[in-house]
């Protein structure tokens, strides 16, 4: 019983103290307003909450706080109060891109209570009276934060706001480098080979640098690329891995040289490179994709077994990420008839079917430099009434002419070769269609005869029943 009375006494005393503090603050504000009215009958009313001026309350702004993704961070509200001031509260807000503010945390200095808003993320909490703690940062935490400080001084309430920008860095994802063929045939670049290096996600965009045998390829000149980039604007989607990107793609073209020395002859050569850099922000996020293309004319005597690499440099990394690609090439040479083998699909085409003619890709890839393929036939014209077709895969639709001779010629800088085939068509398809037609007509005739037979049987049945009725009547 005594413990219960003591507990109730403590609760009543706590409630009384809270009431007394708030009542004293109310009297202080009331007296301030009364003094202002006494000073001048025509003076406007003084705002109860005013912004601080002078040295009564000073708050320090931290313009930018940089942290890597998944690391903890503490946002500290740094301020100084004049002598005799009493801290009232500290409130943290998150400012979003659309201009809205969301209250995250409130520290009530009078009651010494910290309260986290339900709208705040789960990894946000208070640590001490002046600190906002984020346990594991993510790109969604990136942005402006506001620290509102309120004090009591000279019988009035003063407030001031400090700002902190949290910049969350996301290191580059896996670096990939590979041979890419989409630019090889682009007439805007006078090269016959390209490598692509990609970083799918990072914040901000990663800077990519190519290397050859461990030596960085210096990008010396920035190409006046207005015309080139204008001609390639429609193909950005093909050059980027991420298709859902913002329309503002950052593109630049540079050039550089690399001096190569033949180990046997000690002869020095200059390899000229062109580098295309693309940086695109992924829609709906703050993440970026970086894709860079290294274009040059291959020199088999220098490039065979060379190691081309890609460095992904980023401010979140102490050391750049790296990826390698070894070029294993065949010796340069002209096309040969042995490397040109025509494949027909399907194996036994029929009249009226679609047919594909193409060269064996496994044999074709052994030819270097890459050849141009030209198709012709003995008719003198190809599909769409063209005299020839350029490419590896020739599609023939609804083929009707049998024993047509198709010829393909392969050209590169070192020579030419050709081969031919006779397209033999079977009439199995036509025979099947004809047989199906005859079978259908016979079946229809039989069905028609069966229909008449049923009608005759029905008439006979009715006639027999009529005779039975007549006979029965005669008997009666």
C-alpha positions in Angstrom: 0.0 0.0 0.0 2.8 2.3 0.8 4.6 1.6 -2.5 1.3 2.4 -4.4 1.0 5.7 -2.6 4.6 6.6 -3.4 4.1 5.7 -7.1 0.9 7.8 -7.3 2.7 10.7 -5.6 5.5 10.6 -8.1 3.0 10.6 -11.1 1.2 13.6 -9.6 4.4 15.5 -9.0 5.5 14.8 -12.6 2.2 16.1 -14.0 2.3 19.1 -11.8 5.9 20.0 -13.0 4.9 19.7 -16.6 1.8 21.9 -16.0 4.0 24.5 -14.1 6.6 24.7 -17.0 4.0 25.2 -19.7 2.1 27.7 -17.5 5.3 29.7 -16.9 6.1 29.8 -20.7 2.5 31.0 -21.3 2.9 33.8 -18.8 6.3 34.8 -20.3 4.8 35.1 -23.8 1.8 37.0 -22.4 4.0 39.5 -20.6 6.0 40.0 -23.8 2.9 40.7 -25.8 1.6 43.1 -23.1 4.9 45.0 -22.9 4.8 45.5 -26.7 1.3 46.9 -26.6 2.2 49.3 -23.8 5.1 50.6 -25.8 2.9 52.0 -28.6 -0.9 51.8 -29.1 -0.4 52.0 -32.9 2.4 49.5 -33.1 1.6 46.2 -34.9 1.4 43.0 -32.8 4.7 41.1 -32.4 4.8 37.6 -33.9 5.1 34.9 -31.2 7.6 33.0 -33.3 10.4 35.0 -34.9 13.5 34.2 -36.8 16.7 34.8 -34.8 18.9 37.7 -35.5 22.3 38.7 -34.3 24.1 36.3 -31.9 21.1 35.1 -29.9 21.1 31.9 -32.0 23.7 30.8 -34.5 23.3 27.6 -36.6 26.0 26.2 -38.8 25.2 24.9 -42.3 27.0 21.8 -43.6 26.7 22.3 -47.3 27.4 18.7 -48.4 28.0 15.4 -46.5 29.3 12.6 -48.8 28.8 9.0 -47.8 28.9 5.6 -49.6 25.9 3.5 -50.0 25.0 1.1 -47.1 27.2 3.1 -44.7 25.8 4.7 -41.5 25.8 8.5 -41.3 25.1 11.0 -38.5 23.6 14.4 -39.4 24.5 16.8 -36.6 22.6 20.0 -36.0 25.4 22.4 -34.8 24.2 25.6 -33.2 25.2 28.1 -30.5 22.8 30.0 -28.1 23.3 33.3 -26.3 23.8 33.2 -22.6 20.5 32.8 -20.7 18.8 31.1 -23.6 16.8 27.9 -23.1 16.6 25.2 -25.7 13.0 24.6 -26.6 13.1 21.9 -29.4 15.0 20.5 -32.4 13.0 19.3 -35.4 14.5 17.5 -38.4 12.8 17.7 -41.9 13.5 16.0 -45.2 13.1 18.2 -48.3 12.1 16.4 -51.5 12.7 17.4 -55.1 9.1 18.5 -55.5 9.5 21.1 -52.7 7.5 19.2 -50.0 8.9 18.7 -46.5 8.4 15.7 -44.3 9.0 15.8 -40.5 11.4 13.0 -39.5 12.3 13.6 -35.9 11.4 15.9 -33.0 13.4 16.5 -29.8 11.4 18.1 -27.0 14.1 19.7 -24.9 11.7 20.7 -22.1 10.6 17.1 -21.5 13.8 15.5 -22.9 11.8 13.3 -25.3 12.7 12.3 -28.8 10.0 11.2 -31.2 10.4 9.7 -34.7 7.7 10.4 -37.2 5.9 7.4 -38.6 6.5 8.6 -42.1 10.3 8.4 -41.6 12.1 5.3 -42.9 12.9 2.4 -40.5 16.6 3.1 -40.6 16.2 6.7 -39.2 16.5 7.3 -35.5 17.6 10.0 -33.1 21.0 9.8 -31.3 21.2 12.4 -28.6 19.4 15.7 -28.7 21.1 17.1 -31.9 21.8 14.1 -34.1 19.8 12.4 -36.8 21.1 8.9 -37.4 20.7 6.9 -40.6 21.9 3.3 -40.1 22.3 2.2 -43.7 22.2 4.8 -46.4 20.7 4.3 -49.8 20.2 6.4 -52.9 16.7 7.2 -51.7 18.2 9.0 -48.7 20.0 11.4 -51.1 18.9 15.1 -50.8 18.5 18.1 -48.5 17.8 17.9 -44.7 16.6 20.8 -42.5 17.4 21.3 -38.9 14.9 23.6 -37.1 16.1 24.9 -33.7 13.9 26.8 -31.3 14.9 28.6 -28.1 13.4 30.8 -25.3 15.3 34.0 -24.7 14.3 37.4 -23.3 10.7 36.3 -22.9 10.3 35.3 -26.6 10.7 32.3 -28.9 13.3 32.3 -31.6 13.8 29.8 -34.4 16.4 29.2 -37.0 16.9 26.6 -39.8 20.1 24.9 -40.9 20.6 22.9 -44.1 22.6 19.8 -44.8 22.8 18.1 -48.2 23.4 14.3 -48.0 25.1 12.9 -51.1 24.9 9.1 -51.2 27.5 7.6 -53.6 26.8 4.2 -55.2 30.0 2.5 -56.4 30.0 1.0 -59.9 28.5 -2.4 -60.3 30.4 -5.1 -62.2 32.6 -3.8 -65.0 32.1 -5.6 -68.3 34.2 -5.4 -71.5 33.4 -7.3 -74.7 33.6 -7.2 -78.5 30.8 -5.2 -80.0 29.7 -5.2 -83.6 27.0 -2.6 -83.8 29.3 0.2 -84.7 31.6 -1.8 -87.0 29.5 -1.0 -90.1 28.8 2.6 -89.1 30.1 4.8 -91.9 30.6 7.7 -89.4 33.7 5.9 -88.0 36.5 4.8 -90.3 37.4 1.8 -88.2 36.7 -2.0 -88.5 36.6 -3.1 -84.8 35.2 -2.0 -81.5 35.2 -2.9 -77.8 32.5 -1.8 -75.4 32.9 -1.3 -71.7 29.9 -1.0 -69.5 29.0 -0.2 -65.9 25.2 -0.8 -65.5 24.6 1.2 -62.4 26.5 3.8 -60.3 25.9 7.2 -58.8 27.2 9.5 -60.1 28.1 8.0 -63.5 31.4 6.2 -63.6 34.3 7.4 -65.8 35.6 4.6 -68.1 39.2 4.5 -69.4 40.6 1.9 -71.8 44.0 0.2 -71.5 46.1 -1.9 -73.7 48.5 -4.5 -72.2 48.2 -2.6 -68.9 49.0 0.8 -70.5 46.3 3.5 -70.4 45.1 4.8 -73.7 45.4 8.5 -73.4 42.5 10.5 -74.9 44.2 13.5 -76.3 41.8 15.4 -78.4 38.1 16.1 -78.0 36.5 15.6 -81.4 34.1 18.3 -82.6 31.4 15.8 -82.6 28.2 17.7 -83.3 27.7 16.1 -86.7 28.7 12.7 -85.6 26.5 12.7 -82.5 23.6 14.1 -84.4 23.9 11.2 -86.9 24.0 8.7 -84.0 21.3 10.2 -81.8 18.7 7.7 -83.1 21.0 4.7 -82.3 21.7 5.6 -78.6 19.1 3.0 -77.6 21.1 0.3 -79.4 24.3 1.4 -77.8 23.0 1.5 -74.2 22.2 -1.6 -72.2 19.4 0.0 -70.2 16.5 0.9 -72.5 14.5 2.9 -69.9 16.7 6.0 -69.7 16.0 9.7 -69.6 16.1 11.6 -72.9 19.2 13.6 -71.8 22.0 11.3 -72.8 25.5 12.8 -72.2 27.7 11.8 -75.2 31.2 12.8 -76.1 33.8 11.6 -78.7 37.5 11.7 -78.1 40.6 10.5 -80.0 44.0 9.3 -79.0 47.1 7.6 -80.2 49.1 4.7 -78.8 52.7 4.0 -79.9 53.4 0.3 -80.6 56.8 -1.3 -81.1 57.4 -4.6 -82.9 59.5 -6.7 -80.7 61.2 -8.5 -83.6 61.9 -5.6 -86.0 61.8 -2.8 -83.4 59.7 -0.8 -85.8 57.4 1.7 -84.1 53.8 2.2 -85.3 51.0 4.5 -84.2 47.6 3.1 -83.6 44.8 5.7 -83.7 41.8 5.2 -81.5 38.4 6.8 -81.3 36.4 6.7 -78.0 32.7 7.2 -77.7 31.5 7.9 -74.2 27.8 7.6 -73.2 26.3 8.4 -69.8 22.5 8.0 -69.3 20.4 8.4 -66.2 18.0 5.5 -65.6 14.5 6.8 -65.5 12.8 7.2 -62.1 16.1 6.8 -60.2 19.3 8.7 -59.4 21.4 5.9 -60.9 23.5 6.1 -64.1 24.7 3.8 -66.8 28.1 4.3 -68.4 28.9 2.8 -71.7 32.1 3.6 -73.7 33.2 2.3 -77.1 36.8 1.9 -78.2 37.1 1.9 -82.0 40.2 1.3 -84.1 41.5 -0.5 -87.2 42.9 -3.9 -86.2 46.5 -4.7 -86.9 46.8 -8.5 -86.5 50.6 -8.3 -86.1 50.1 -6.1 -83.1 46.7 -6.9 -81.7 46.8 -10.7 -81.7 46.8 -11.9 -78.0 46.8 -8.3 -76.8 45.0 -7.6 -73.5 42.5 -4.7 -73.7 41.1 -3.6 -70.4 38.7 -1.1 -68.9 39.1 1.0 -65.8 36.0 2.2 -64.0 36.9 5.3 -61.9 34.6 6.6 -59.3 34.8 9.0 -56.4 33.5 6.3 -54.0 36.4 4.0 -54.8 40.0 4.3 -53.6 41.1 2.0 -56.4 39.4 1.7 -59.8 37.5 -1.5 -60.8 39.0 -3.4 -63.8 38.0 -5.8 -66.5 40.1 -7.5 -69.2 39.5 -8.8 -72.8 42.1 -10.8 -74.7 42.0 -10.5 -78.4 42.6 -13.9 -80.1 42.5 -13.3 -83.9 43.2 -15.2 -87.0 46.0 -14.2 -89.3 44.8 -11.7 -92.0 44.1 -13.2 -95.4 41.7 -13.2 -98.3 38.5 -15.3 -98.3 38.8 -18.8 -99.7 36.3 -21.1 -101.4 36.7 -23.5 -98.5 35.6 -20.9 -96.0 32.4 -20.2 -98.0 29.9 -23.0 -97.4 26.2 -22.3 -98.3 23.6 -23.7 -96.0 20.0 -24.2 -97.1 17.1 -24.1 -94.6 15.0 -26.1 -94.7 17.1 -28.9 -96.0 14.5 -30.1 -98.6 12.6 -27.0 -99.6 9.4 -27.4 -101.6 7.5 -25.3 -104.2 5.9 -22.2 -102.6 7.9 -22.4 -99.3 10.2 -19.8 -97.7 13.9 -20.6 -98.0 16.9 -19.1 -96.2 20.4 -19.2 -97.8 23.4 -18.3 -95.6 27.1 -19.1 -95.2 28.3 -21.2 -92.4 29.0 -18.7 -89.6 31.7 -20.9 -87.9 33.8 -20.9 -91.1 33.0 -17.3 -91.9 34.4 -15.9 -88.7 37.8 -17.3 -89.6 38.2 -14.7 -92.3 40.0 -11.5 -91.3 39.4 -8.7 -92.2 35.6 -9.3 -92.1 34.4 -9.8 -95.7 31.5 -8.2 -97.5 29.0 -10.8 -98.9 27.3 -10.2 -102.3 24.5 -12.5 -103.5 23.3 -12.8 -107.1 21.4 -15.5 -109.2 21.0 -16.5 -112.8 17.7 -14.8 -113.1 19.4 -11.4 -113.0 17.3 -10.0 -110.1 16.8 -10.8 -106.4 13.9 -10.0 -104.1 12.2 -6.6 -104.6 13.6 -6.7 -108.1 17.1 -5.8 -107.0 20.0 -7.1 -109.0 22.0 -8.2 -105.9 21.7 -8.6 -102.1 24.4 -7.7 -99.5 24.6 -9.7 -96.2 25.0 -13.2 -94.9 21.4 -14.3 -94.6 19.3 -14.3 -97.8 15.6 -14.9 -97.2 13.5 -16.1 -100.2 9.7 -16.0 -99.8 7.2 -18.2 -101.7 9.8 -19.7 -104.0 8.3 -21.0 -107.3 11.2 -21.3 -109.7 13.1 -24.6 -109.5 16.8 -25.2 -110.2 17.8 -21.5 -109.7 21.5 -20.9 -109.3 22.5 -18.7 -106.4 26.0 -17.3 -106.2 27.7 -15.5 -103.3 31.0 -13.5 -103.5 33.1 -12.5 -100.5 35.3 -9.5 -100.6 37.9 -8.0 -98.2 40.9 -5.8 -98.6 43.1 -8.8 -99.3 41.1 -10.6 -102.0 37.9 -12.3 -103.1 36.3 -15.7 -103.4 33.0 -17.1 -104.5 30.8 -20.2 -104.3 27.4 -21.2 -105.7 24.5 -23.6 -105.2 21.5 -24.8 -107.1 18.2 -24.5 -105.3 16.3 -27.7 -106.0 12.6 -27.6 -105.0 10.4 -30.6 -104.5 6.7 -30.8 -105.4 5.7 -32.6 -102.3 3.8 -29.6 -100.9 1.9 -29.2 -104.2 1.1 -32.9 -104.3 -0.2 -32.9 -100.8 -2.3 -29.9 -101.5 -3.7 -31.5 -104.7 -4.4 -34.8 -102.9 -6.0 -32.9 -100.1 -8.2 -31.2 -102.7 -9.3 -34.4 -104.4 -9.9 -36.1 -101.0 -12.0 -33.2 -100.0 -14.1 -33.4 -103.2 -14.6 -37.1 -102.9 -15.6 -36.8 -99.2 -18.1 -34.0 -100.1 -19.6 -36.3 -102.8 -19.9 -39.1 -100.4 -21.5 -36.9 -97.8 -23.9 -35.6 -100.4 -24.9 -39.2 -101.4 -25.3 -40.2 -97.8 -27.6 -37.2 -97.4 -29.8 -38.4 -100.2 -29.8 -42.0 -98.9 -31.1 -40.8 -95.5 -33.9 -39.0 -97.2 -34.9 -42.0 -99.3 -34.8 -44.2 -96.2 -37.1 -41.8 -94.4 -39.6 -41.8 -97.2 -39.6 -45.6 -97.4 -40.2 -45.8 -93.6 -43.2 -43.4 -93.9 -44.6 -45.3 -96.8 -44.4 -48.6 -94.9 -46.1 -47.2 -91.9 -48.9 -45.8 -94.1 -49.5 -49.3 -95.6 -49.7 -50.8 -92.1 -52.4 -48.3 -91.2 -54.4 -49.1 -94.4 -54.2 -52.8 -93.9 -55.3 -52.6 -90.3 -58.3 -50.5 -91.3 -59.3 -53.1 -93.9 -59.1 -55.9 -91.3 -61.4 -54.0 -88.9 
